[in-house]
Amino acid sequence: MSKMRALSEQCSPVVLRGFRDTKKNPVFVSKAKEMGTILPWKEGDIIVVKDQMNDASDSNVTTTNEAMPMHYDGMFKLARVKDEQGRETVTSDPPFPSILRNNQGFTLFASSHLFSRYLRDKYPIDDLCKVRWTCHSGGYFDHHVPSLPLVVSHVVDARPCIRWHEPWPKTETKYGDASITIDIGDQALVSLVDSLLYDKRASLRFSWEEGDVMVNNNIEMLHTRTAFERGAARELWRIHVG
């Protein structure tokens, strides 16, 4: 698994197929531990992502059949820190690799590396490193995260990695909406970032097969999903590793 982690650091997502008969949670937890320390969800080591047919507005949208905004997982892994003035604030605390197992559905993975490659000339990556933005999210997550960097350095080789959460208005969801404000930089960057993250040159539209196991570098990659039929037998197990 250490080789899988090393490969995912350079080439994500990495997909292994043919595990449809491997359905014991402890097996996946054990293999994930070989890659690093598990960062538990509120639900435990594994979160089961499937449509729970729950219409409550404060439900976790990941357990519904709705489409989701493009995002990096640090938006949902938060830590309290002190800012430069010594005041307590909230910031994202993203996991590193994520191991996933699914049996159907579509997921889009956007590459920070390809995002940087296809940036317009008027927006060099060095300039985007100075950009700061704020996310206010309602519903299940209900948080306000200020002054987030748009670009951070990868922990392994310092390559630029995008930090973003697509704006998600109430017209798109009956669960948690999200509004985005550019604090330092041009507000027009919102549409630029969104459009390039969905650009086919920078993103992969992945079709799952039952028994797929995926290792994905959450520092490098962003992701989203399309909507699917309510009650569909789509089930994904997710484990975060630090």
MINU-475244 format. One record per residue (C-alpha): x, y, z; residue in three letters. Coordinates in Angstrom, 1 decimal. Layout:
// MINU-475244
{xx->X	yy->Y	zz->Z	res->ALA}
...
END
This chain:
// MINU-475244
{xx->0.0	yy->0.0	zz->0.0	res->MET}
{xx->3.0	yy->2.3	zz->0.5	res->SER}
{xx->3.6	yy->1.9	zz->-3.3	res->LYS}
{xx->0.0	yy->2.8	zz->-4.0	res->MET}
{xx->0.3	yy->5.9	zz->-1.9	res->ARG}
{xx->3.5	yy->6.9	zz->-3.7	res->ALA}
{xx->1.8	yy->6.3	zz->-7.1	res->LEU}
{xx->-1.3	yy->8.3	zz->-6.1	res->SER}
{xx->1.0	yy->11.3	zz->-5.1	res->GLU}
{xx->2.1	yy->11.6	zz->-8.7	res->GLN}
{xx->-0.8	yy->10.1	zz->-10.7	res->CYS}
{xx->-4.3	yy->10.4	zz->-9.2	res->SER}
{xx->-6.8	yy->8.8	zz->-9.2	res->PRO}
{xx->-5.4	yy->5.3	zz->-9.1	res->VAL}
{xx->-8.1	yy->2.6	zz->-9.7	res->VAL}
{xx->-7.9	yy->-1.1	zz->-8.9	res->LEU}
{xx->-10.7	yy->-3.3	zz->-10.3	res->ARG}
{xx->-12.1	yy->-6.7	zz->-9.5	res->GLY}
{xx->-12.8	yy->-6.5	zz->-5.7	res->PHE}
{xx->-16.6	yy->-7.0	zz->-5.9	res->ARG}
{xx->-16.4	yy->-10.0	zz->-3.5	res->ASP}
{xx->-14.4	yy->-8.1	zz->-0.9	res->THR}
{xx->-17.1	yy->-6.5	zz->1.2	res->LYS}
{xx->-15.7	yy->-6.6	zz->4.8	res->LYS}
{xx->-15.1	yy->-3.2	zz->6.2	res->ASN}
{xx->-12.2	yy->-4.2	zz->8.4	res->PRO}
{xx->-10.3	yy->-5.3	zz->5.4	res->VAL}
{xx->-10.4	yy->-1.8	zz->3.8	res->PHE}
{xx->-9.6	yy->-0.2	zz->7.2	res->VAL}
{xx->-6.6	yy->-2.4	zz->7.6	res->SER}
{xx->-5.3	yy->-1.7	zz->4.1	res->LYS}
{xx->-5.9	yy->2.0	zz->4.6	res->ALA}
{xx->-3.8	yy->2.0	zz->7.8	res->LYS}
{xx->-0.9	yy->0.7	zz->5.7	res->GLU}
{xx->-0.9	yy->4.0	zz->3.9	res->MET}
{xx->-1.0	yy->6.2	zz->6.9	res->GLY}
{xx->-3.0	yy->7.3	zz->9.9	res->THR}
{xx->-6.8	yy->7.1	zz->9.4	res->ILE}
{xx->-8.6	yy->10.5	zz->9.9	res->LEU}
{xx->-12.0	yy->9.4	zz->11.1	res->PRO}
{xx->-15.3	yy->10.9	zz->10.0	res->TRP}
{xx->-18.1	yy->11.7	zz->12.4	res->LYS}
{xx->-19.5	yy->8.3	zz->11.5	res->GLU}
{xx->-16.2	yy->6.5	zz->12.2	res->GLY}
{xx->-13.3	yy->5.3	zz->10.0	res->ASP}
{xx->-15.6	yy->4.7	zz->7.0	res->ILE}
{xx->-18.4	yy->6.9	zz->5.7	res->ILE}
{xx->-20.9	yy->5.1	zz->3.6	res->VAL}
{xx->-22.0	yy->7.4	zz->0.8	res->VAL}
{xx->-25.4	yy->6.3	zz->-0.5	res->LYS}
{xx->-28.9	yy->7.8	zz->-0.9	res->ASP}
{xx->-30.6	yy->7.5	zz->2.4	res->GLN}
{xx->-33.9	yy->9.0	zz->1.0	res->MET}
{xx->-33.8	yy->11.7	zz->3.7	res->ASN}
{xx->-35.5	yy->15.0	zz->2.8	res->ASP}
{xx->-34.5	yy->16.9	zz->5.9	res->ALA}
{xx->-32.7	yy->20.2	zz->4.9	res->SER}
{xx->-30.0	yy->19.7	zz->7.5	res->ASP}
{xx->-29.0	yy->16.3	zz->6.1	res->SER}
{xx->-25.5	yy->15.6	zz->4.8	res->ASN}
{xx->-25.8	yy->16.1	zz->1.0	res->VAL}
{xx->-23.2	yy->13.3	zz->0.5	res->THR}
{xx->-25.9	yy->10.8	zz->1.7	res->THR}
{xx->-28.5	yy->12.0	zz->-0.9	res->THR}
{xx->-28.8	yy->11.6	zz->-4.7	res->ASN}
{xx->-28.1	yy->15.3	zz->-5.4	res->GLU}
{xx->-25.3	yy->16.6	zz->-7.5	res->ALA}
{xx->-22.6	yy->18.2	zz->-5.5	res->MET}
{xx->-20.3	yy->21.3	zz->-6.0	res->PRO}
{xx->-16.7	yy->20.9	zz->-7.1	res->MET}
{xx->-14.6	yy->21.0	zz->-3.9	res->HIS}
{xx->-11.5	yy->19.8	zz->-2.1	res->TYR}
{xx->-12.1	yy->17.7	zz->1.1	res->ASP}
{xx->-10.5	yy->20.3	zz->3.4	res->GLY}
{xx->-13.8	yy->22.2	zz->3.4	res->MET}
{xx->-15.3	yy->19.4	zz->5.5	res->PHE}
{xx->-12.2	yy->18.7	zz->7.7	res->LYS}
{xx->-11.8	yy->21.8	zz->9.8	res->LEU}
{xx->-9.4	yy->22.8	zz->12.6	res->ALA}
{xx->-9.3	yy->25.8	zz->15.0	res->ARG}
{xx->-6.1	yy->27.9	zz->14.8	res->VAL}
{xx->-4.8	yy->31.3	zz->15.9	res->LYS}
{xx->-4.6	yy->34.0	zz->13.2	res->ASP}
{xx->-1.7	yy->36.5	zz->13.0	res->GLU}
{xx->-3.5	yy->38.7	zz->15.6	res->GLN}
{xx->-3.8	yy->35.8	zz->18.0	res->GLY}
{xx->-7.6	yy->35.4	zz->17.5	res->ARG}
{xx->-9.1	yy->32.0	zz->17.2	res->GLU}
{xx->-10.4	yy->31.2	zz->13.7	res->THR}
{xx->-11.4	yy->28.2	zz->11.6	res->VAL}
{xx->-9.3	yy->26.8	zz->8.7	res->THR}
{xx->-9.4	yy->23.7	zz->6.5	res->SER}
{xx->-7.4	yy->20.6	zz->7.5	res->ASP}
{xx->-7.4	yy->18.4	zz->4.4	res->PRO}
{xx->-6.6	yy->14.7	zz->4.4	res->PRO}
{xx->-4.0	yy->13.3	zz->2.1	res->PHE}
{xx->-5.0	yy->10.1	zz->0.2	res->PRO}
{xx->-8.5	yy->8.8	zz->0.2	res->SER}
{xx->-9.4	yy->5.2	zz->-0.5	res->ILE}
{xx->-12.8	yy->4.7	zz->-2.1	res->LEU}
{xx->-14.9	yy->1.7	zz->-3.1	res->ARG}
{xx->-18.1	yy->2.1	zz->-5.2	res->ASN}
{xx->-20.5	yy->0.1	zz->-7.3	res->ASN}
{xx->-22.0	yy->2.7	zz->-9.7	res->GLN}
{xx->-22.3	yy->6.4	zz->-10.5	res->GLY}
{xx->-20.2	yy->9.2	zz->-11.9	res->PHE}
{xx->-17.5	yy->11.2	zz->-10.2	res->THR}
{xx->-15.5	yy->14.1	zz->-11.7	res->LEU}
{xx->-11.9	yy->14.6	zz->-10.6	res->PHE}
{xx->-10.1	yy->17.9	zz->-11.3	res->ALA}
{xx->-6.3	yy->18.0	zz->-11.4	res->SER}
{xx->-4.5	yy->20.9	zz->-9.9	res->SER}
{xx->-1.5	yy->20.1	zz->-12.2	res->HIS}
{xx->-3.7	yy->20.3	zz->-15.3	res->LEU}
{xx->-5.5	yy->23.4	zz->-14.0	res->PHE}
{xx->-2.2	yy->25.2	zz->-13.7	res->SER}
{xx->-1.1	yy->24.0	zz->-17.2	res->ARG}
{xx->-4.2	yy->25.4	zz->-18.9	res->TYR}
{xx->-4.5	yy->28.7	zz->-17.0	res->LEU}
{xx->-5.0	yy->31.8	zz->-19.2	res->ARG}
{xx->-1.8	yy->33.8	zz->-19.6	res->ASP}
{xx->-3.3	yy->36.8	zz->-17.8	res->LYS}
{xx->-3.6	yy->34.7	zz->-14.6	res->TYR}
{xx->-0.2	yy->33.2	zz->-13.9	res->PRO}
{xx->-0.1	yy->30.7	zz->-11.0	res->ILE}
{xx->2.2	yy->32.9	zz->-9.0	res->ASP}
{xx->-0.4	yy->35.6	zz->-8.9	res->ASP}
{xx->-3.1	yy->33.2	zz->-7.9	res->LEU}
{xx->-1.0	yy->32.2	zz->-4.9	res->CYS}
{xx->-1.8	yy->35.6	zz->-3.4	res->LYS}
{xx->-5.6	yy->35.1	zz->-3.7	res->VAL}
{xx->-7.6	yy->34.6	zz->-0.6	res->ARG}
{xx->-11.3	yy->33.6	zz->-0.4	res->TRP}
{xx->-14.0	yy->32.9	zz->2.1	res->THR}
{xx->-16.6	yy->30.1	zz->2.2	res->CYS}
{xx->-19.9	yy->30.3	zz->4.0	res->HIS}
{xx->-21.8	yy->27.0	zz->4.0	res->SER}
{xx->-25.3	yy->26.3	zz->5.4	res->GLY}
{xx->-27.1	yy->23.1	zz->6.2	res->GLY}
{xx->-25.4	yy->20.1	zz->7.6	res->TYR}
{xx->-21.9	yy->21.6	zz->7.6	res->PHE}
{xx->-23.0	yy->25.1	zz->8.6	res->ASP}
{xx->-19.6	yy->26.9	zz->8.8	res->HIS}
{xx->-17.8	yy->30.1	zz->7.9	res->HIS}
{xx->-14.2	yy->29.6	zz->6.8	res->VAL}
{xx->-12.4	yy->32.9	zz->6.1	res->PRO}
{xx->-9.2	yy->33.8	zz->4.3	res->SER}
{xx->-8.5	yy->30.5	zz->2.5	res->LEU}
{xx->-5.6	yy->30.4	zz->0.1	res->PRO}
{xx->-6.5	yy->29.6	zz->-3.5	res->LEU}
{xx->-3.2	yy->27.9	zz->-4.1	res->VAL}
{xx->-1.0	yy->25.9	zz->-1.6	res->VAL}
{xx->2.2	yy->23.9	zz->-2.1	res->SER}
{xx->2.0	yy->20.1	zz->-2.2	res->HIS}
{xx->3.5	yy->18.6	zz->0.9	res->VAL}
{xx->5.7	yy->16.1	zz->-1.1	res->VAL}
{xx->7.1	yy->18.2	zz->-4.0	res->ASP}
{xx->5.8	yy->21.7	zz->-3.5	res->ALA}
{xx->3.8	yy->21.8	zz->-6.8	res->ARG}
{xx->0.9	yy->24.2	zz->-6.7	res->PRO}
{xx->-2.4	yy->22.7	zz->-5.6	res->CYS}
{xx->-5.8	yy->24.4	zz->-5.9	res->ILE}
{xx->-8.1	yy->24.9	zz->-2.9	res->ARG}
{xx->-11.6	yy->25.6	zz->-3.9	res->TRP}
{xx->-15.3	yy->25.1	zz->-3.2	res->HIS}
{xx->-17.7	yy->25.9	zz->-6.1	res->GLU}
{xx->-20.5	yy->28.4	zz->-5.2	res->PRO}
{xx->-23.6	yy->26.3	zz->-4.6	res->TRP}
{xx->-26.8	yy->28.4	zz->-4.4	res->PRO}
{xx->-30.1	yy->27.3	zz->-2.9	res->LYS}
{xx->-31.5	yy->26.9	zz->-6.4	res->THR}
{xx->-29.1	yy->23.9	zz->-6.8	res->GLU}
{xx->-29.9	yy->22.1	zz->-3.6	res->THR}
{xx->-32.5	yy->21.5	zz->-0.9	res->LYS}
{xx->-29.7	yy->20.8	zz->1.5	res->TYR}
{xx->-26.6	yy->22.9	zz->2.3	res->GLY}
{xx->-25.8	yy->25.9	zz->0.0	res->ASP}
{xx->-22.4	yy->27.6	zz->-0.2	res->ALA}
{xx->-21.5	yy->31.2	zz->-1.0	res->SER}
{xx->-18.0	yy->32.2	zz->-2.0	res->ILE}
{xx->-16.3	yy->35.6	zz->-1.7	res->THR}
{xx->-12.9	yy->36.6	zz->-3.0	res->ILE}
{xx->-11.2	yy->38.6	zz->-0.2	res->ASP}
{xx->-7.9	yy->39.3	zz->-2.0	res->ILE}
{xx->-8.2	yy->39.3	zz->-5.7	res->GLY}
{xx->-10.7	yy->39.8	zz->-8.5	res->ASP}
{xx->-14.3	yy->38.5	zz->-7.9	res->GLN}
{xx->-14.2	yy->37.4	zz->-11.6	res->ALA}
{xx->-11.8	yy->34.6	zz->-10.5	res->LEU}
{xx->-14.9	yy->32.7	zz->-9.3	res->VAL}
{xx->-16.1	yy->32.0	zz->-12.8	res->SER}
{xx->-12.5	yy->31.4	zz->-14.1	res->LEU}
{xx->-11.8	yy->28.8	zz->-11.4	res->VAL}
{xx->-15.1	yy->27.0	zz->-11.9	res->ASP}
{xx->-14.9	yy->26.9	zz->-15.6	res->SER}
{xx->-11.4	yy->25.5	zz->-15.7	res->LEU}
{xx->-12.0	yy->22.9	zz->-13.0	res->LEU}
{xx->-14.8	yy->21.5	zz->-15.2	res->TYR}
{xx->-12.8	yy->21.8	zz->-18.4	res->ASP}
{xx->-12.3	yy->18.4	zz->-20.0	res->LYS}
{xx->-8.6	yy->19.1	zz->-20.3	res->ARG}
{xx->-8.3	yy->19.3	zz->-16.5	res->ALA}
{xx->-10.9	yy->16.9	zz->-15.2	res->SER}
{xx->-11.8	yy->13.2	zz->-15.5	res->LEU}
{xx->-15.4	yy->12.0	zz->-15.6	res->ARG}
{xx->-15.1	yy->8.6	zz->-14.0	res->PHE}
{xx->-17.7	yy->5.8	zz->-14.4	res->SER}
{xx->-17.7	yy->3.4	zz->-11.5	res->TRP}
{xx->-17.9	yy->-0.4	zz->-11.7	res->GLU}
{xx->-18.8	yy->-2.7	zz->-8.8	res->GLU}
{xx->-15.7	yy->-3.8	zz->-7.0	res->GLY}
{xx->-13.6	yy->-0.7	zz->-7.9	res->ASP}
{xx->-11.1	yy->0.5	zz->-5.3	res->VAL}
{xx->-9.6	yy->4.0	zz->-5.8	res->MET}
{xx->-6.7	yy->5.7	zz->-4.1	res->VAL}
{xx->-6.9	yy->9.5	zz->-4.7	res->ASN}
{xx->-4.5	yy->12.3	zz->-3.6	res->ASN}
{xx->-6.8	yy->14.8	zz->-2.0	res->ASN}
{xx->-4.1	yy->17.4	zz->-1.8	res->ILE}
{xx->-3.7	yy->17.4	zz->-5.6	res->GLU}
{xx->-7.2	yy->16.6	zz->-6.7	res->MET}
{xx->-10.7	yy->18.2	zz->-6.4	res->LEU}
{xx->-13.9	yy->16.3	zz->-7.0	res->HIS}
{xx->-17.6	yy->16.4	zz->-7.4	res->THR}
{xx->-20.4	yy->14.1	zz->-8.5	res->ARG}
{xx->-23.4	yy->14.2	zz->-10.8	res->THR}
{xx->-26.9	yy->13.6	zz->-9.6	res->ALA}
{xx->-28.4	yy->10.1	zz->-9.9	res->PHE}
{xx->-31.7	yy->8.4	zz->-9.7	res->GLU}
{xx->-33.2	yy->8.5	zz->-6.2	res->ARG}
{xx->-33.0	yy->5.2	zz->-4.5	res->GLY}
{xx->-30.4	yy->3.8	zz->-6.9	res->ALA}
{xx->-28.1	yy->1.1	zz->-5.5	res->ALA}
{xx->-25.1	yy->3.5	zz->-5.6	res->ARG}
{xx->-22.8	yy->2.9	zz->-2.6	res->GLU}
{xx->-19.4	yy->4.3	zz->-1.9	res->LEU}
{xx->-17.1	yy->3.7	zz->1.1	res->TRP}
{xx->-14.7	yy->6.4	zz->1.9	res->ARG}
{xx->-11.6	yy->6.4	zz->4.2	res->ILE}
{xx->-9.4	yy->9.4	zz->4.7	res->HIS}
{xx->-5.7	yy->8.9	zz->5.5	res->VAL}
{xx->-3.2	yy->11.4	zz->6.8	res->GLY}
END
